[in-house]
Amino acid sequence: MQCDDCNERPAEVQLTAIEDSEMKTLHLCSKCAGERGLTSSALPKVPLVDFLAQLGKDQASFAPEAAGEPCPYCGTTVQDFRKTGRVGCSECYAHFEPQLRALLRRLHGSVQHAGKLYLSESSEIGDRLSRIASMRRRLQRAIDTEDFETAADLRDRIHNLELAE
Amino acid sequence: MIESGAPLANEGSDWIRGDGHEGEVVLSTRVRVARNLQGFTFPVRASADERAEVLVRVRAAASASDCLGDAHLWEIEDLDEGERNLLLERHLVSRELVGAEGLPAAGGGALILSTSEPIGLMVNEEDHLRMQALAAGFHLEETWRRIDRLDEEIGHLLPYAFHHEFGFLTSCPTNVGTGLRASVLIHLPGLVLTKEISKVLEGISQVGLTYRGLHGEGSEVVGNFFQISNQTTLGKSEEELIDHLARIAGKVIEYEKSARSVLLREAPAVLEDKVWRAYGILRTARSLSVEEMMNLLSGVRLGLSLKLLHSPRVETLNEILVLGQAAHLERAAGGRLDEGEADVCRATFVRDTLAADDGGISAMKTRQQRKS
């Protein structure tokens, strides 16, 4: 099917809209959809892959020819990542760190996590202290939002952790 | 204890009967977080054994949790295509989890659903865990709190993959950090009719949010339903992301309401005609495509919120929206339907459901009249 607007390119996007008091279904190519305010970033098929394709043009690290070693843990290569937009395991974040750091900055505008802290139960003592700190923060938030059930639970857990010191 | 493989009935669709906050504009609120287990390859790259092992561990953790102790579990492999489509139409699973149409799903994929709360989790989707909570209407904070509680519980039982700088690690770098995606499914016929919609959508894209059609990523916009969600997941706390979305969605709701009152003031006859025509077609049509049904439902929903119509109830519209889709019609018919047959079944289903709603209301009125 061809685009209803330009009659040139193949239609990729279906838009149902009400125009001049009439309900219409339009089949648009991505360019014409963009001109109607439906940007391609809003209607992507595999969003990150497109993004990476664009990125590859001005950034060498994720360019198709960038070889480098595959991830020692799962075997994911730069090419795999470019193709799927996905890494294979947690180790990939260490292995591809320089490239990912640049990508994360472009995607999120930041590379520093500012949300919940997580430390598994098996962590070291130093971790325990930061876990207590993180739980205190969450306790305060729970009190602020009057979520007393969570607050009571956190208070008990902080207490237990402090006893364990 | 988690029960598995129960016959698939109406699980996870209870929310359609809820009439939530700002229900005139907002259909539903959804919050999900993505998590992965430490020491396991992410599902897309994992071996069948590894995926199976992840499922065993998640299942055990869910069983031991308060939030999901009473849940049901379905392994996607055990479901036939019709059942998978039912879950898709209820937005409980993703295409990624159930596998491409006509192809077998990858092993180890599962859906766990609480029987008492609208929360659930997908196992071995793009990430090991995708936990989600759903509510009718506009309830971002409450929905987030539900999922936060589940996340806390599971996080104590299973070690998550977490990086001191990048936060929770996910298969796709677009989800890394909080792993949080909060979204509001919102009905914007007023903004579409007054042609303000592109400006509003443009504004949304400029403030770090994104929008999609009714069926999520890559889907078309149908029936004036837009799903607005946070675009970024890293660099802001969960509360900040939720607050930001709540504030912007609140603004969009405001714009939509004022667009509706402008329409009512400037073009009442056109509007009333459109609403009644939509209702009339739904009540009488003998063949309806999903697309046409959605668009007509949009008109009726608008009419209800502007009090141009007094019936059917919004819950009935929600019910039609979910149960009028192909897999649900096939289940009701007890077999496969080709497109033409499905359109005929859909029209019958819509007529019957609206007639029943009407009957319910007039029966109620009659009873009231008798009483008085």
Interface residues (C-beta under 8 A of the other chain):
Chain A: V13 Q14 L15 T16 A17 I18 S21 M23 T25 R36 G37 L38 T39 S41 A42 L43 P44 K45 P47 L48 Y73 C74 G75 T76 T84 G85 R86 V87 G88 C89 S90 Y93 L100 L103 L104 L107 H108 G109 S110 V111 Q112 H113 A114 G115 K116 Y118 L119 S120 E121 S122 R141 T145 D147 T150
Chain B: N36 Q38 F40 T41 F42 V44 R45 E126 E141 R145 D148 R149 D151 G155 H156 P159 Y160 A161 F162 H163 H164 E165 F166 G167 F168 L169 S171 C172 P173 T174 V176 G177 T178 L180 P189 V192 L193 I197 S198 K199 L201 E202 S205 T210 Y211 R212 G213 E217 G218 E220 V221 V222 G223 N224 T232 T233 L234 G235 K236 S237 E238 E239 E240 L241 V270 K274 E291 M294 N295
